[in-house]
Amino acid sequence: MRTTAIGFAALAIGSFACTKEDPLAPIVPAVGQVTDATLMDQIDGAVARLRERPDDLKMRMQLAAVYDANGVPELATETYQQVVEIDPGHQRAWYHLGRMRQRTGDGEAALEAYARAVHVVPDYAPLHWRRGRILLSLGRVDEAGEAFGRSVALDPNDPDGLIGAARVRLERGEAREAAESLEDVVKRWPDYGRAARLLGRAWQEAGETEKALMILTGPIPDTKFRVDPWAKKVQGMKAGLTGDLKAAIAEQGEKGPRARIAALEELSAERLDDMAVLDELVKTLERAGNGDRALAVLEERRARRPEQQRIELLLAGAYERRRDLPKAIDHAYLAIQKAPEFGPAYFAMGRLRLETGDAEGAIEDIERAKALGASGPELEKALARARAEFAGYEKDGDE
């Protein structure tokens, strides 16, 4: 989804680091790491609450999970790390910190995190097979065997533990035993492609070429399978242009834009607080030459969600595209009134002031946006332009 200048402002809340002076500062993404308003709303809410209550571990875990589920592993790692620094006995934070370290390729650090997790929750099977996979990659076969064995003992219905145990047998040269155990796994989970591929390799190493070829040259599904409730719960925090919204935006066929508008209108009616859906509906209406209907949709949603400052920014953007700058400024001002600490609203106001020739006012608003955490190249570009224009005015006045 293309981001307009004001839409970009709504996504730019800045980047904070965990410092010695403020070790509980909420970790928020730099511009460019997040591109969807639905996700940004989740982050906004979590960060605002953490600034008020930095010891809220539940909210800090939620923020970490949002980063984790939406492909920002670096910030997820930092945020999980903050949780374990506050509460060294937080079992799930240690576990997810280990997952993040493992995902970013730091096996030793992942093992350290998993060791802390095992200390407080020794009976969680996925913890053991995740440890086993790292140990096997480091060549520590016997330790990996113990980890996978523990996983299977805890949950014999978790295929990842069984597959790991088979991999250990392969490393020990017990290819036939590995293949025989994997036959049962493939029979129980026929859609799990990873098990089928390993079975083909096991029969090949056992000298059973025909069996290996039959498996490896046949159709192997790509289905991913994980019996990991903790990780699945994290995935529940996934947002962005997926699922229904993605399908609605992609709606084409003979009806073309009309079908897209109908699909988006239906979805927007179901998800009143989803600014990404609303934004896409408005832009689709505008592209179809129905700008008045777009404004009516925004005003209707504003009446139903009067507290939502992002709707004011969407209205500001819509009026800016119509070149009705006074009304655009009115809505940017309303966004500031509804959320006085919301940096993107000041950035939007600053840009609009710049368009009307008020360089001095633009500088003041954009610098206020920066002080509240807004950042990014668009903001810096606008600020540089405002300063240059203001300097030009001063020079002309001197002459």
C-alpha positions as a printed Julia matrix, in Angstrom:
399×3 Matrix{Float64}:
   0.0     0.0     0.0
   1.46    3.34   -1.1
   2.07    5.76    1.77
   1.23    9.41    1.24
   3.24   12.2     2.84
   0.79   12.57    5.72
   0.26    8.81    5.83
   4.01    8.52    6.23
   3.84   10.92    9.15
   1.33    8.67   10.84
   3.84    5.85   10.71
   6.84    7.8    11.95
   6.96    7.68   15.73
  10.7     7.5    16.01
  13.36    5.24   17.44
  14.24    4.89   21.12
  17.03    2.81   22.59
  17.34    1.11   25.94
  19.87    3.3    27.76
  21.58    3.28   31.13
  19.69    6.46   31.99
  16.35    4.92   31.07
  16.7     1.12   30.96
  12.95    0.66   30.59
  12.45    3.01   27.63
  10.04    1.22   25.26
  11.75    0.03   22.11
   9.94    1.46   19.07
  10.81    1.01   15.39
  12.6     3.43   13.15
  10.76    4.6    10.06
  10.78    2.02    7.31
  10.5    -1.03    9.55
   6.73   -0.74    9.81
   4.49   -0.08    6.81
   0.96   -0.74    7.95
  -1.33    1.45   10.06
  -2.96   -1.52   11.78
   0.41   -2.61   13.11
   1.34    0.96   13.98
  -1.82    1.28   16.08
  -0.8    -1.78   18.11
   2.66   -0.35   18.68
   1.3     3.1    19.56
  -0.98    1.66   22.21
   1.68   -0.5    23.81
   4.32    2.23   23.83
   1.94    4.82   25.3
   1.0     2.48   28.14
   4.63    1.57   28.83
   5.62    5.21   29.08
   3.0     5.59   31.8
   3.7     2.24   33.49
   7.2     1.0    32.58
   6.88   -1.98   34.95
   3.87   -3.41   33.06
   5.43   -6.73   32.04
   2.29   -7.97   30.28
   2.27   -4.97   27.98
   6.03   -5.18   27.41
   5.61   -8.84   26.41
   2.8    -7.82   24.07
   5.02   -5.23   22.41
   7.78   -7.82   22.02
   5.29  -10.25   20.51
   4.13   -7.64   17.99
   7.72   -7.2    16.79
   8.3   -10.96   16.89
   5.22  -11.81   14.81
   5.68   -9.02   12.28
   9.28   -9.58   11.24
  11.21   -7.13   13.4
  13.44   -9.62   15.3
  16.02   -7.08   16.44
  13.47   -5.01   18.36
  11.74   -8.17   19.59
  15.07   -9.36   20.99
  15.7    -6.06   22.8
  12.19   -5.98   24.24
  12.26   -9.59   25.47
  15.66   -8.78   26.98
  14.11   -5.9    28.9
  11.49   -8.26   30.35
  14.06  -10.71   31.71
  16.09   -7.85   33.16
  12.99   -6.73   35.07
  11.94  -10.29   35.98
  14.77  -12.86   35.71
  12.29  -15.66   36.36
   9.97  -14.85   33.45
   9.88  -18.23   31.69
   8.2   -17.21   28.44
  10.41  -14.17   27.98
  13.55  -16.34   28.27
  12.04  -18.83   25.84
  11.13  -16.22   23.25
  14.46  -14.48   23.72
  16.07  -17.82   22.85
  13.87  -18.08   19.75
  14.95  -14.62   18.63
  18.63  -15.38   19.21
  18.19  -18.61   17.27
  16.39  -16.82   14.43
  19.2   -14.27   14.07
  21.86  -17.0    14.05
  23.37  -16.51   17.52
  23.27  -20.13   18.64
  25.35  -19.77   21.8
  23.26  -16.86   23.07
  20.11  -18.82   22.25
  21.36  -21.77   24.28
  22.04  -19.47   27.24
  18.49  -18.13   27.07
  17.03  -21.63   26.74
  19.08  -22.78   29.72
  17.47  -20.06   31.83
  14.04  -21.09   30.51
  14.67  -24.77   31.28
  15.53  -23.83   34.83
  12.05  -22.39   35.42
   9.96  -24.57   33.08
  11.66  -27.94   32.5
   8.61  -29.75   31.12
   7.91  -27.76   27.94
   8.72  -30.06   24.99
   9.36  -27.41   22.27
  12.04  -25.87   24.48
  14.0   -29.13   24.35
  13.74  -29.77   20.62
  14.74  -26.16   19.9
  17.81  -26.68   22.1
  18.47  -29.94   20.28
  18.47  -28.29   16.87
  21.07  -25.73   17.95
  23.25  -28.36   19.66
  23.16  -30.52   16.55
  24.17  -27.56   14.36
  27.14  -27.0    16.7
  28.21  -30.65   16.36
  27.31  -31.52   19.96
  25.52  -34.71   18.93
  25.26  -36.44   22.3
  23.82  -33.35   24.0
  21.41  -32.93   21.09
  20.32  -36.54   21.51
  19.55  -35.91   25.17
  17.55  -32.79   24.31
  15.48  -34.48   21.61
  14.99  -37.51   23.83
  13.64  -35.29   26.58
  11.27  -33.63   24.09
   9.9   -36.99   22.91
   9.48  -38.21   26.49
   7.49  -35.09   27.36
   5.34  -35.11   24.21
   5.48  -38.17   21.92
   2.92  -36.45   19.65
   5.25  -33.57   18.76
   6.78  -34.44   15.35
   9.69  -32.01   15.75
  11.05  -33.96   18.7
  10.76  -37.23   16.74
  12.4   -35.73   13.65
  15.23  -34.36   15.79
  15.83  -37.78   17.33
  16.0   -39.26   13.81
  18.55  -36.63   12.77
  20.72  -37.62   15.71
  20.58  -41.26   14.54
  21.69  -40.14   11.08
  24.63  -38.25   12.57
  25.62  -41.41   14.44
  25.51  -43.5    11.26
  22.29  -45.28   12.18
  20.56  -44.49    8.89
  18.24  -47.53    8.77
  17.02  -46.97   12.33
  16.45  -43.29   11.48
  14.47  -44.2     8.34
  12.3   -46.72   10.16
  11.4   -44.18   12.84
  10.67  -41.53   10.2
   8.32  -43.87    8.31
   6.0   -43.67   11.29
   6.32  -39.86   11.46
   5.45  -39.48    7.75
   2.51  -41.84    8.16
   1.16  -39.81   11.09
   1.86  -36.39    9.54
   1.71  -36.92    5.73
   1.6   -33.17    5.01
   4.81  -32.4     6.89
   7.33  -32.05    4.05
  10.34  -31.76    6.34
   9.8   -35.29    7.64
   9.4   -36.69    4.1
  12.62  -35.08    2.85
  14.57  -36.4     5.82
  13.09  -39.86    5.26
  14.33  -39.84    1.66
  17.8   -38.86    2.83
  17.77  -41.58    5.5
  16.85  -44.35    3.03
  19.52  -43.04    0.64
  22.19  -43.23    3.35
  20.91  -46.69    4.32
  21.56  -47.88    0.75
  17.86  -48.18   -0.16
  18.12  -46.14   -3.38
  14.74  -47.09   -4.83
  12.9   -46.12   -1.66
  14.83  -42.85   -1.52
  14.07  -41.97   -5.16
  10.39  -42.81   -4.75
  10.16  -40.24   -1.95
  12.54  -37.56   -3.24
  11.2   -37.5    -6.83
   7.58  -37.5    -5.75
   5.46  -34.56   -4.57
   6.68  -33.28   -1.19
   4.35  -30.85    0.58
   5.68  -27.57    1.93
   3.4   -27.53    4.97
   5.07  -26.25    8.12
   4.08  -27.96   11.33
   4.82  -26.84   14.86
   3.38  -28.05   18.14
   4.41  -24.9    20.0
   1.52  -23.12   21.74
   3.75  -20.32   23.03
   5.03  -19.47   19.55
   1.53  -19.74   18.08
   0.26  -17.3    20.67
   2.92  -14.83   19.52
   1.73  -15.25   15.92
  -1.66  -14.07   17.09
  -0.1   -10.58   17.23
   0.54  -10.55   13.49
  -0.95   -7.55   11.7
  -0.48   -5.9     8.35
  -1.69   -6.4     4.8
  -2.68  -10.03    5.1
  -5.8   -12.16    5.0
  -9.08  -10.37    4.3
  -7.53   -6.96    3.66
  -5.03   -8.35    1.16
  -7.81  -10.23   -0.64
 -10.01   -7.13   -0.77
  -7.23   -4.97   -2.22
  -6.41   -7.62   -4.82
 -10.07   -7.96   -5.94
 -10.13   -7.56   -9.73
 -12.08   -9.37  -12.44
 -14.65   -7.85  -14.78
 -15.98   -5.43  -12.16
 -12.53   -3.96  -11.55
 -12.43   -1.02   -9.08
 -16.11   -1.45   -8.26
 -15.44   -4.93   -6.86
 -12.49   -3.64   -4.82
 -14.57   -0.82   -3.37
 -17.39   -3.19   -2.44
 -14.98   -5.63   -0.8
 -13.23   -2.86    1.12
 -16.49   -1.28    2.24
 -17.66   -4.62    3.61
 -14.36   -5.23    5.39
 -14.23   -1.68    6.76
 -17.72   -2.05    8.22
 -16.53   -5.15   10.1
 -13.27   -3.58   11.33
 -14.14   -0.07   12.48
 -10.8     0.56   14.19
  -8.6    -0.68   11.35
  -7.05    2.45    9.87
  -5.25    0.5     7.13
  -8.57   -0.73    5.71
 -10.12    2.73    5.96
  -7.12    4.38    4.3
  -7.15    1.91    1.41
 -10.9     2.33    0.92
 -10.56    6.12    0.76
  -7.7     5.99   -1.75
  -9.52    3.41   -3.89
 -12.58    5.67   -4.0
 -10.4     8.65   -4.93
  -8.67    6.71   -7.72
 -12.12    5.78   -9.05
 -13.02    9.48   -9.24
 -15.32    9.38   -6.23
 -13.56   11.8    -3.9
 -16.79   13.09   -2.38
 -17.75    9.57   -1.36
 -14.28    9.15    0.16
 -14.8    12.23    2.33
 -18.26   11.0     3.33
 -16.78    7.65    4.42
 -14.2     9.43    6.57
 -16.77   11.74    8.14
 -19.04    8.8     8.9
 -16.19    6.92   10.59
 -15.2    10.06   12.47
 -18.72   10.29   13.88
 -18.47    6.7    15.09
 -14.92    6.99   16.43
 -14.61   10.65   17.49
 -11.6     9.97   19.75
  -9.44    8.49   16.97
  -6.75   11.0    15.97
  -5.67    8.95   12.97
  -9.02    9.59   11.27
  -8.27   13.31   11.53
  -4.94   12.68    9.8
  -6.67   10.68    7.06
  -9.08   13.59    6.57
  -6.15   16.01    6.47
  -4.54   13.86    3.78
  -7.75   13.66    1.77
  -8.22   17.44    1.82
  -4.55   17.98    0.98
  -4.95   15.8    -2.12
  -7.91   18.0    -3.08
  -5.65   21.03   -2.52
  -8.03   22.34    0.15
  -5.21   23.23    2.54
  -7.25   25.25    5.08
  -9.48   22.24    5.77
  -6.46   19.93    5.8
  -4.87   22.16    8.46
  -8.12   22.18   10.46
  -8.05   18.37   10.68
  -4.35   18.23   11.51
  -5.08   20.67   14.34
  -7.93   18.44   15.56
  -5.54   15.47   15.56
  -3.21   17.47   17.82
  -6.1    18.41   20.1
  -7.16   14.78   20.45
  -3.61   13.53   21.11
  -1.31   16.39   22.24
   1.66   14.01   22.55
   1.21   12.43   19.1
   4.28   13.44   17.09
   2.95   12.5    13.62
   0.11   15.03   13.99
   2.64   17.85   14.48
   4.62   16.59   11.5
   1.46   16.65    9.38
   0.71   20.18   10.56
   4.28   21.28    9.84
   4.14   19.95    6.29
   0.85   21.71    5.66
   2.17   24.98    7.03
   5.12   24.62    4.69
   2.73   24.2     1.74
   0.98   27.44    2.72
   4.26   29.37    2.94
   4.49   29.5     6.74
   8.09   28.3     7.03
   8.53   29.58   10.57
   5.42   27.78   11.8
   6.48   24.65    9.92
   9.84   24.62   11.71
   8.15   24.93   15.08
   5.7    22.08   14.4
   8.24   19.71   12.86
  10.72   20.27   15.69
   7.89   19.56   18.15
   7.18   16.33   16.22
  10.84   15.34   16.6
  10.77   16.07   20.31
   7.8    13.71   20.62
   9.63   10.91   18.8
   8.72   11.34   15.13
  11.65   10.69   12.8
  12.66    9.61    9.32
  14.02   10.96    6.04
  10.71   12.63    5.02
  10.64   14.55    8.27
  14.28   15.64    7.93
  13.7    16.66    4.33
  10.67   18.76    5.29
  12.55   20.37    8.17
  15.53   21.2     5.95
  13.23   22.75    3.36
  11.43   24.81    6.01
  14.71   26.1     7.43
  16.01   26.96    3.98
  12.85   28.85    3.07
  12.83   30.68    6.4
  16.48   31.64    5.95
  15.57   32.97    2.5
  12.81   35.11    3.97
  15.17   36.55    6.56
  17.77   37.31    3.9
  15.2    39.08    1.73
  14.11   41.13    4.73
  17.68   42.22    5.45
  18.15   43.35    1.88
